[in-house]
Each structure stands twice: as C-alpha cells, then as structure tokens.
C-alpha cells in the first residue's frame, strides 16, 4: 500500500466569501490533476494516491466549502456552488488546464466544471465509485432518512455498513468512523438533499454526462458495483458514447483510493497519458 507518512500543510484562499483550502504536490508540466472528494470527506481520502501521482503530475487536493472544519456550519450550498468555488480557485491560482478526479457524489460538481470550462481547459475527467445508474428505492430511502433529524444517525450508519461491506480494512474503517463521522447533521442533511435532487433532475450520472455539450474522455473507476448488471449497463452506454470507459477494481468497499491505491494510481496514469481521440 502507498503511504508516504508525509503530512501536508493546507493553503487557503478566499473565494465567493468562503475559505477554500487546498494543497499542491509535484511540478510536472501538463494539466493539473485536481482531486475532489465526495461530501462529508476531505483531502485525506487521497493520502494514499497523492504522492505516487505527484511523481509524474502536478496534483492538487481541494476541500469543498465547509469541509475543512467539520464543526463549521456554512450557509446552504449546492453542487453548482461547489463548481463555482473550484473555478474561482483555479482562476485565482492561474491554473490553465485541469483534469478533475472526483469520488462518489463529488462527481456532480466534476461534470458541472466540465460543462462550464469546456474541453480546452478540461480535456479529460475521472470519476471514482459514483453510482452510475438511476437511484433505487433503497438508496433514496437512505438519503431521505439522513435528511430527517430523528433518523439521520441510523441512516448514516446503514450506508456506512453498506460502503464497508464485509471488509475489515482499518484505513477504511477509520475513514468512516473518524473522518466522515466527524461531520454532523447539518452537512449530512445538505449532502443527501443535494444528491437526491441531482438524481431526480438528471436521472443518473450516465445521463448527466451524456448531456454534456462538449464531450471529452471520462473514465469511471470503481470497486463496489451498484447492481448485478452494472458492467453491462456501462458497456451499453459506451456503445453509444465511446468517449466513456470504466475500470472495475476487485475490492470490498466503496473507497478504492484507500483500499486499492496502487491500482487506482495506475488507472489514472494510464488514462491521462493516453492520446485524446476526437470525442
């Protein structure tokens, strides 16, 4: 397992009235790899992959507004606001070209960034363990439970159990029970509301990506399949949208950056190093 043992001091910049924190590693030429977590997570989700990636790329980890301090309670915000913040930081730091690498439902902001910045500035995109299909009744119920102040804690534990599966991976367990559990009802309620609204608006991430005006290569890297025919669904999508691809990693959890970092790094490096064909 990759684990440098290094700790990075976060920088901060004021964007849209918010303090946005980030760190940058590596100094290679070419597009910056921008690592974006899901909701109720932070830059530590990428501890196992940031340094290996930085050997060959410039890599930036950025925290969403309100996510540097789990106890803070920012005013309400959405995936579009997250995209606003990212674009503001990129402009403030004069970053010309970027490849977003998002996990879970950070993907909604990732694709919004792709939409708004176009293919010249965002030539490729990586999404990791994002539920590509339409939300089922059980998933919607979990999201709604976590929007209820009486049921949110038990709803969160239910989804933690699903994400962990049968694994006893200590890194993943600590990520759930220490890092993600440090966020309270305010952020969990907001995240689940935003995610539920995204599925109701777009139907699925596959449909959201298909709606991009400017297509570019996008790869989905995942380990925990959402349905029994998950690969078939994505393969059918590729038949109509050859700019998309997916890579299944053997694993037991929802967190391949923690469980299988070496394989995630390899897939990201292979993807961003491949020639970009006309999409």
C-alpha positions as CSV (number, residue, x, y, z in Angstrom):
1,X,0.0,0.0,0.0
2,X,1.2,3.5,-0.8
3,X,1.7,5.5,2.4
4,X,4.4,8.1,2.5
5,X,3.8,9.1,6.1
6,X,4.1,12.8,5.0
7,X,1.7,15.4,6.2
8,X,0.9,18.4,4.0
9,X,0.1,21.9,5.3
10,X,-3.0,23.2,3.6
11,X,-3.1,26.6,1.9
12,X,-6.2,28.7,1.8
13,X,-7.8,31.2,-0.5
14,X,-11.0,33.3,-0.1
15,X,-13.4,32.5,-2.9
16,X,-17.1,33.5,-3.1
17,X,-16.9,34.6,0.5
18,X,-15.7,31.2,1.6
19,X,-12.3,29.9,2.8
20,X,-11.3,27.1,0.4
21,X,-8.3,25.0,1.5
22,X,-6.0,23.0,-0.8
23,X,-2.5,21.7,-1.2
24,X,-0.4,21.1,-4.3
25,X,2.3,18.4,-4.9
26,X,4.6,17.9,-7.8
27,X,5.8,20.3,-10.5
28,X,5.3,18.4,-13.8
29,X,4.1,20.1,-16.9
30,X,0.7,19.4,-18.3
31,X,-2.8,19.5,-16.9
32,X,-3.1,19.6,-13.1
33,X,-4.8,16.6,-11.6
34,X,-7.5,18.0,-9.3
35,X,-8.5,15.6,-6.5
36,X,-12.1,16.2,-5.2
37,X,-13.7,14.1,-2.5
38,X,-17.3,13.3,-2.0
39,X,-19.5,15.1,0.6
40,X,-18.5,14.8,4.3
41,X,-15.0,13.9,3.3
42,X,-11.8,15.9,2.8
43,X,-8.3,15.7,1.3
44,X,-7.3,12.8,3.5
45,X,-9.3,10.5,1.3
46,X,-6.4,10.8,-1.2
47,X,-3.5,10.3,1.2
48,X,-2.6,7.0,-0.4
49,X,-2.5,8.3,-4.0
50,X,-1.4,11.9,-4.0
51,X,2.3,11.3,-3.6
52,X,2.6,8.5,-6.2
53,X,0.6,10.6,-8.7
54,X,2.8,13.6,-7.9
55,X,5.9,11.8,-9.2
56,X,4.6,12.3,-12.7
57,X,2.0,15.0,-12.5
58,X,1.2,18.2,-10.6
59,X,-1.6,17.2,-8.2
60,X,-3.9,19.5,-6.3
61,X,-6.3,18.4,-3.5
62,X,-9.1,20.8,-2.8
63,X,-11.6,20.7,0.1
64,X,-15.2,21.8,-0.5
65,X,-16.5,24.8,1.4
66,X,-17.4,24.0,5.0
67,X,-15.4,20.7,4.8
68,X,-12.1,21.8,6.3
69,X,-13.7,22.2,9.7
70,X,-16.4,19.6,10.2
71,X,-17.9,21.7,13.1
72,X,-18.5,24.7,10.9
73,X,-22.0,25.4,9.6
74,X,-21.8,27.3,6.3
75,X,-24.9,28.7,4.6
76,X,-26.7,26.3,2.3
77,X,-24.9,25.4,-1.0
78,X,-25.2,23.0,-3.9
79,X,-23.1,21.2,-6.5
80,X,-23.2,24.3,-8.7
81,X,-21.8,26.4,-5.8
82,X,-19.0,23.7,-5.4
83,X,-18.2,24.2,-9.1
84,X,-18.2,28.0,-8.6
85,X,-15.6,27.6,-5.8
86,X,-13.4,25.2,-7.8
87,X,-13.4,27.5,-10.8
88,X,-12.7,30.5,-8.6
89,X,-9.7,28.8,-7.1
90,X,-8.4,27.7,-10.5
91,X,-8.7,31.3,-11.7
92,X,-7.1,32.7,-8.6
93,X,-4.1,30.4,-8.9
94,X,-3.9,30.9,-12.7
95,X,-4.3,27.1,-13.4
96,X,-4.8,26.9,-17.1
97,X,-5.7,23.2,-17.6
98,X,-7.1,20.7,-15.2
99,X,-8.3,17.1,-15.1
100,X,-10.8,16.7,-12.2
101,X,-10.6,13.4,-10.3
102,X,-13.7,13.1,-8.1
103,X,-15.0,10.5,-5.8
104,X,-18.6,9.4,-5.2
105,X,-21.1,12.3,-5.5
106,X,-18.4,14.9,-5.9
107,X,-19.0,13.7,-9.5
108,X,-22.0,16.1,-9.9
109,X,-19.7,19.1,-9.3
110,X,-17.0,17.5,-11.5
111,X,-19.3,17.3,-14.5
112,X,-20.6,20.8,-13.9
113,X,-17.0,22.0,-14.0
114,X,-16.5,20.1,-17.3
115,X,-19.6,21.7,-18.7
116,X,-18.6,25.3,-17.8
117,X,-14.9,25.2,-18.6
118,X,-15.1,23.3,-21.9
119,X,-12.7,20.7,-23.4
120,X,-9.8,23.1,-23.9
121,X,-9.4,23.7,-20.2
122,X,-10.8,20.4,-19.0
123,X,-9.7,17.8,-21.6
124,X,-10.5,14.7,-19.6
125,X,-12.3,13.7,-16.4
126,X,-12.1,10.9,-13.9
127,X,-14.9,9.8,-11.6
128,X,-14.4,7.2,-8.9
129,X,-17.0,5.0,-7.4
130,X,-20.0,7.1,-8.4
131,X,-23.4,5.3,-8.6
132,X,-23.9,5.5,-12.4
133,X,-27.4,4.1,-12.6
134,X,-30.7,5.6,-11.5
135,X,-31.2,5.7,-7.8
136,X,-33.2,2.8,-6.4
137,X,-35.8,2.9,-3.7
138,X,-33.4,1.7,-1.0
139,X,-30.8,4.4,-1.8
140,X,-33.5,7.1,-1.9
141,X,-34.8,6.0,1.5
142,X,-31.3,6.2,2.9
143,X,-30.9,9.7,1.5
144,X,-34.3,10.7,2.9
145,X,-33.6,9.2,6.3
146,X,-30.4,11.2,6.6
147,X,-32.4,14.4,6.0
148,X,-34.6,13.6,9.0
149,X,-33.2,14.9,12.3
150,X,-34.8,11.9,14.1
151,X,-33.4,9.3,11.7
152,X,-30.2,10.7,10.2
153,X,-27.8,9.0,12.6
154,X,-29.2,5.5,11.9
155,X,-29.5,6.2,8.2
156,X,-25.9,7.2,8.1
157,X,-24.8,4.0,9.9
158,X,-26.9,2.0,7.4
159,X,-25.0,3.5,4.5
160,X,-21.6,3.2,6.3
161,X,-22.3,-0.6,6.7
162,X,-23.1,-0.9,3.0
163,X,-20.0,1.0,2.0
164,X,-17.7,-1.1,4.2
165,X,-19.3,-4.4,3.1
166,X,-17.5,-7.3,4.7
167,X,-14.1,-5.6,4.8
168,X,-12.0,-5.2,8.0
169,X,-9.7,-2.7,6.3
170,X,-8.6,-0.5,9.1
171,X,-7.9,2.5,6.9
172,X,-11.4,2.4,5.5
173,X,-13.0,1.8,9.0
174,X,-11.1,4.9,10.4
175,X,-12.2,7.0,7.4
176,X,-15.8,6.2,8.1
177,X,-15.8,6.2,11.9
178,X,-13.4,9.1,12.4
179,X,-13.3,11.3,9.3
180,X,-16.7,11.0,7.8
181,X,-18.4,10.7,11.2
182,X,-16.9,14.0,12.3
183,X,-19.5,15.8,10.1
184,X,-22.8,16.4,11.8
185,X,-26.4,16.5,10.8
186,X,-26.1,19.9,9.1
187,X,-23.7,18.7,6.4
188,X,-25.2,15.2,6.0
189,X,-28.7,16.6,5.6
190,X,-27.5,19.0,3.0
191,X,-25.4,16.4,1.1
192,X,-28.3,13.9,0.9
193,X,-30.7,16.6,-0.2
194,X,-28.4,17.8,-3.0
195,X,-27.7,14.2,-4.1
196,X,-31.4,13.2,-4.1
197,X,-32.2,16.4,-6.2
198,X,-29.4,15.6,-8.6
199,X,-30.8,12.1,-9.3
200,X,-34.3,13.4,-9.6
201,X,-33.1,16.2,-12.0
202,X,-30.8,14.1,-14.2
203,X,-31.9,10.5,-13.7
204,X,-28.4,9.2,-13.4
205,X,-24.8,10.3,-13.7
206,X,-24.6,8.5,-17.1
207,X,-27.5,10.7,-18.4
208,X,-25.8,13.8,-16.9
209,X,-22.5,13.0,-18.7
210,X,-24.4,12.3,-22.0
211,X,-26.0,15.8,-21.7
212,X,-22.5,17.5,-21.8
213,X,-22.4,19.9,-24.8
214,X,-18.7,19.2,-25.3
215,X,-17.8,15.6,-24.8
216,X,-14.4,14.5,-23.6
217,X,-12.9,11.2,-22.4
218,X,-14.3,10.3,-19.0
219,X,-13.4,7.1,-17.1
220,X,-15.2,5.6,-14.1
221,X,-13.0,3.7,-11.7
222,X,-14.9,1.7,-9.1
223,X,-14.9,-1.4,-6.9
224,X,-18.4,-1.7,-5.3
225,X,-20.9,-2.5,-8.1
226,X,-24.3,-0.8,-7.6
227,X,-26.3,-3.5,-9.4
228,X,-25.7,-7.1,-10.7
229,X,-25.7,-5.9,-14.3
230,X,-23.5,-2.8,-13.6
231,X,-20.9,-3.6,-16.2
232,X,-23.5,-4.4,-18.8
233,X,-25.2,-1.0,-18.2
234,X,-21.9,0.8,-18.7
235,X,-20.9,-1.2,-21.7
236,X,-24.2,-0.4,-23.4
237,X,-23.5,3.3,-22.6
238,X,-20.1,3.0,-24.2
239,X,-21.6,1.6,-27.4
240,X,-23.4,4.9,-27.8
241,X,-20.8,7.2,-26.2
242,X,-17.3,5.9,-27.0
243,X,-15.7,8.7,-25.0
244,X,-16.7,6.9,-21.8
245,X,-14.9,4.0,-20.2
246,X,-14.9,2.1,-16.9
247,X,-12.4,0.1,-14.9
248,X,-13.6,-2.4,-12.3
249,X,-11.2,-2.9,-9.4
250,X,-11.6,-6.0,-7.2
251,X,-12.5,-4.8,-3.8
252,X,-14.9,-5.0,-0.9
253,X,-15.6,-1.3,-0.1
254,X,-16.8,2.0,-1.6
255,X,-13.3,3.5,-1.2
256,X,-10.8,2.3,-3.8
257,X,-8.4,5.2,-3.1
258,X,-7.9,3.8,0.4
259,X,-8.4,0.1,-0.3
260,X,-6.6,-0.3,-3.7
261,X,-4.5,2.8,-4.1
262,X,-1.8,1.3,-6.4
263,X,-4.4,0.1,-8.9
264,X,-6.3,3.5,-8.8
265,X,-3.0,5.3,-9.5
266,X,-2.2,3.0,-12.4
267,X,-5.6,3.5,-14.0
268,X,-5.5,7.3,-13.6
269,X,-2.0,7.5,-15.0
270,X,-2.8,5.2,-17.9
271,X,-5.9,7.2,-18.7
272,X,-4.4,10.7,-18.6
273,X,-1.3,9.5,-20.6
274,X,-3.3,8.0,-23.4
275,X,-3.7,10.1,-26.6
276,X,-7.0,12.0,-26.7
277,X,-9.0,11.0,-29.7
278,X,-11.8,13.1,-31.2
279,X,-14.8,12.5,-29.0
